[in-house]
Amino acid sequence: MNKHMHLYHYFEKETGPFVSLSDLSDDEAQKIIDNLICENKTLAAKTHGGDYMFYRRLIENKAHSLFIKKGGKPIRQTPYYMVWGECQHLKSWYKCGEYIEIPIEEFDMNSISFTYGDTFITYDPSHGKTEEYRQCVYTYDEILEIIKKYGWPQESWNQDAPWWQPTYIEAQVWSDIAIDKYKLLYDINLNKF
């Protein structure tokens, strides 16, 4: 697993890294979502329309609660989203995509949960799939076992796969500590890595 020892955060260069709609009020977030939809710049908000923030908050609350039940110690109420291991097709989701790569040892594992696939898809019951990793959040040790069992999704993904197939391992970072350090480094390096 040595080649997957970094977490990646993909983002729109114009917006910058680690900007979260979840940190805003519902009204503020909806204004941004409406603007992104008008500009045809976001996939998730288009698929959930006016209910996007409702579902996002519901899913984040569920992940937060499940993580605490497993002994996690989140500091933030809402997470920053990252991907464990490189996932080049995510960069293509953005008009001018960028990413920040952070060694996993920079994080306190008590403040990171993982899902085997995107959080929205993991908790979406509409596709009727019953794989064991659906509706679950994992600790670091637990996700290692899931990876042993199912492999790295980004290595088996192809663009013709069904929409609900996991394409990456998502990390939900529930702390600002490592994030703030890398946001500062990004700003110091004139918005590039």
C-alpha positions as a Python dict, from the first residue, in 0.01 Angstrom:
ca = {
    (1, 'M'): (0, 0, 0),
    (2, 'N'): (301, 235, -13),
    (3, 'K'): (188, 410, -330),
    (4, 'H'): (-129, 526, -157),
    (5, 'M'): (15, 715, 138),
    (6, 'H'): (-131, 1056, 54),
    (7, 'L'): (-471, 1218, 75),
    (8, 'Y'): (-572, 1436, -221),
    (9, 'H'): (-805, 1733, -221),
    (10, 'Y'): (-935, 1829, -567),
    (11, 'F'): (-1079, 2177, -618),
    (12, 'E'): (-1152, 2459, -860),
    (13, 'K'): (-843, 2680, -884),
    (14, 'E'): (-1052, 2999, -890),
    (15, 'T'): (-1219, 2905, -560),
    (16, 'G'): (-916, 2765, -379),
    (17, 'P'): (-877, 2460, -157),
    (18, 'F'): (-1087, 2343, 136),
    (19, 'V'): (-1382, 2575, 80),
    (20, 'S'): (-1692, 2404, 212),
    (21, 'L'): (-2059, 2478, 147),
    (22, 'S'): (-2132, 2305, 477),
    (23, 'D'): (-1962, 2589, 664),
    (24, 'L'): (-2227, 2831, 532),
    (25, 'S'): (-2589, 2890, 627),
    (26, 'D'): (-2848, 2716, 409),
    (27, 'D'): (-2937, 3046, 237),
    (28, 'E'): (-2572, 3133, 163),
    (29, 'A'): (-2501, 2783, 36),
    (30, 'Q'): (-2813, 2782, -185),
    (31, 'K'): (-2710, 3109, -352),
    (32, 'I'): (-2375, 2957, -445),
    (33, 'I'): (-2538, 2633, -564),
    (34, 'D'): (-2787, 2827, -779),
    (35, 'N'): (-2501, 3023, -934),
    (36, 'L'): (-2299, 2706, -1002),
    (37, 'I'): (-2600, 2542, -1165),
    (38, 'C'): (-2659, 2849, -1386),
    (39, 'E'): (-2295, 2840, -1491),
    (40, 'N'): (-2311, 2461, -1542),
    (41, 'K'): (-2020, 2413, -1302),
    (42, 'T'): (-2130, 2146, -1059),
    (43, 'L'): (-2243, 1788, -1095),
    (44, 'A'): (-2369, 1709, -743),
    (45, 'A'): (-2590, 2013, -706),
    (46, 'K'): (-2752, 1947, -1045),
    (47, 'T'): (-2840, 1591, -954),
    (48, 'H'): (-3004, 1689, -625),
    (49, 'G'): (-3139, 2028, -734),
    (50, 'G'): (-3289, 2241, -459),
    (51, 'D'): (-3251, 1961, -205),
    (52, 'Y'): (-2873, 1928, -232),
    (53, 'M'): (-2789, 2097, 101),
    (54, 'F'): (-3066, 1910, 280),
    (55, 'Y'): (-2920, 1574, 169),
    (56, 'R'): (-2563, 1688, 225),
    (57, 'R'): (-2633, 1792, 585),
    (58, 'L'): (-2828, 1472, 649),
    (59, 'I'): (-2539, 1259, 518),
    (60, 'E'): (-2273, 1458, 705),
    (61, 'N'): (-2469, 1428, 1031),
    (62, 'K'): (-2502, 1054, 980),
    (63, 'A'): (-2129, 1012, 905),
    (64, 'H'): (-2041, 1228, 1208),
    (65, 'S'): (-2265, 1024, 1438),
    (66, 'L'): (-2144, 686, 1307),
    (67, 'F'): (-1780, 796, 1338),
    (68, 'I'): (-1829, 896, 1703),
    (69, 'K'): (-1995, 560, 1774),
    (70, 'K'): (-1680, 391, 1639),
    (71, 'G'): (-1458, 593, 1873),
    (72, 'G'): (-1373, 875, 1634),
    (73, 'K'): (-1300, 1216, 1780),
    (74, 'P'): (-1420, 1475, 1528),
    (75, 'I'): (-1336, 1835, 1611),
    (76, 'R'): (-1541, 1990, 1330),
    (77, 'Q'): (-1915, 1935, 1291),
    (78, 'T'): (-1873, 1904, 913),
    (79, 'P'): (-1583, 1745, 724),
    (80, 'Y'): (-1339, 1848, 457),
    (81, 'Y'): (-1347, 1594, 175),
    (82, 'M'): (-1035, 1428, 44),
    (83, 'V'): (-953, 1115, -154),
    (84, 'W'): (-711, 850, -36),
    (85, 'G'): (-473, 797, -326),
    (86, 'E'): (-458, 982, -655),
    (87, 'C'): (-775, 988, -864),
    (88, 'Q'): (-709, 1175, -1188),
    (89, 'H'): (-1064, 1165, -1319),
    (90, 'L'): (-1173, 1385, -1026),
    (91, 'K'): (-958, 1669, -1158),
    (92, 'S'): (-1163, 1659, -1479),
    (93, 'W'): (-1477, 1753, -1282),
    (94, 'Y'): (-1348, 2111, -1265),
    (95, 'K'): (-1306, 2381, -1527),
    (96, 'C'): (-953, 2447, -1400),
    (97, 'G'): (-892, 2162, -1156),
    (98, 'E'): (-612, 2161, -903),
    (99, 'Y'): (-523, 1938, -614),
    (100, 'I'): (-332, 1940, -289),
    (101, 'E'): (-157, 1622, -182),
    (102, 'I'): (-98, 1569, 191),
    (103, 'P'): (91, 1275, 343),
    (104, 'I'): (-153, 1070, 548),
    (105, 'E'): (77, 1078, 853),
    (106, 'E'): (10, 1454, 880),
    (107, 'F'): (-337, 1370, 1011),
    (108, 'D'): (-460, 1248, 1347),
    (109, 'M'): (-636, 924, 1252),
    (110, 'N'): (-887, 983, 1533),
    (111, 'S'): (-1024, 1276, 1332),
    (112, 'I'): (-1059, 1108, 991),
    (113, 'S'): (-1333, 873, 878),
    (114, 'F'): (-1344, 691, 546),
    (115, 'T'): (-1606, 567, 303),
    (116, 'Y'): (-1550, 314, 28),
    (117, 'G'): (-1667, 544, -246),
    (118, 'D'): (-1820, 890, -249),
    (119, 'T'): (-2020, 974, 63),
    (120, 'F'): (-2336, 1060, -132),
    (121, 'I'): (-2333, 728, -316),
    (122, 'T'): (-2238, 533, -3),
    (123, 'Y'): (-2548, 656, 179),
    (124, 'D'): (-2784, 663, -121),
    (125, 'P'): (-3024, 367, -91),
    (126, 'S'): (-3196, 437, -424),
    (127, 'H'): (-2976, 207, -632),
    (128, 'G'): (-3066, -95, -420),
    (129, 'K'): (-2711, -224, -383),
    (130, 'T'): (-2636, -408, -62),
    (131, 'E'): (-2256, -431, -54),
    (132, 'E'): (-2122, -428, 300),
    (133, 'Y'): (-1956, -89, 249),
    (134, 'R'): (-2289, 87, 181),
    (135, 'Q'): (-2427, 295, 467),
    (136, 'C'): (-2091, 264, 649),
    (137, 'V'): (-1819, 490, 771),
    (138, 'Y'): (-1484, 339, 863),
    (139, 'T'): (-1194, 413, 1091),
    (140, 'Y'): (-843, 393, 946),
    (141, 'D'): (-790, 32, 1060),
    (142, 'E'): (-1131, -73, 929),
    (143, 'I'): (-1084, 82, 585),
    (144, 'L'): (-753, -104, 552),
    (145, 'E'): (-949, -430, 586),
    (146, 'I'): (-1204, -319, 326),
    (147, 'I'): (-920, -228, 87),
    (148, 'K'): (-768, -574, 138),
    (149, 'K'): (-1103, -727, 52),
    (150, 'Y'): (-1212, -508, -243),
    (151, 'G'): (-893, -333, -362),
    (152, 'W'): (-841, 34, -451),
    (153, 'P'): (-1146, 155, -645),
    (154, 'Q'): (-946, 405, -851),
    (155, 'E'): (-740, 117, -993),
    (156, 'S'): (-1044, -74, -1122),
    (157, 'W'): (-1262, 223, -1222),
    (158, 'N'): (-1352, 281, -1584),
    (159, 'Q'): (-1575, 547, -1734),
    (160, 'D'): (-1831, 291, -1851),
    (161, 'A'): (-1893, 163, -1496),
    (162, 'P'): (-2236, 217, -1336),
    (163, 'W'): (-2273, 551, -1152),
    (164, 'W'): (-2298, 380, -814),
    (165, 'Q'): (-1971, 188, -843),
    (166, 'P'): (-1707, 326, -601),
    (167, 'T'): (-1441, 521, -787),
    (168, 'Y'): (-1223, 621, -490),
    (169, 'I'): (-1188, 598, -115),
    (170, 'E'): (-1314, 917, 38),
    (171, 'A'): (-1162, 1060, 356),
    (172, 'Q'): (-1372, 1288, 572),
    (173, 'V'): (-1134, 1511, 765),
    (174, 'W'): (-1301, 1632, 1086),
    (175, 'S'): (-1023, 1868, 1198),
    (176, 'D'): (-866, 2193, 1075),
    (177, 'I'): (-514, 2123, 1201),
    (178, 'A'): (-339, 1972, 896),
    (179, 'I'): (-581, 2150, 661),
    (180, 'D'): (-488, 2497, 790),
    (181, 'K'): (-118, 2422, 746),
    (182, 'Y'): (-161, 2323, 381),
    (183, 'K'): (-401, 2609, 305),
    (184, 'L'): (-133, 2847, 431),
    (185, 'L'): (137, 2673, 224),
    (186, 'Y'): (-88, 2698, -82),
    (187, 'D'): (-135, 3072, -26),
    (188, 'I'): (237, 3131, 37),
    (189, 'N'): (324, 2950, -287),
    (190, 'L'): (100, 3191, -480),
    (191, 'N'): (-190, 2950, -510),
    (192, 'K'): (-4, 2658, -658),
    (193, 'F'): (165, 2341, -549),
}
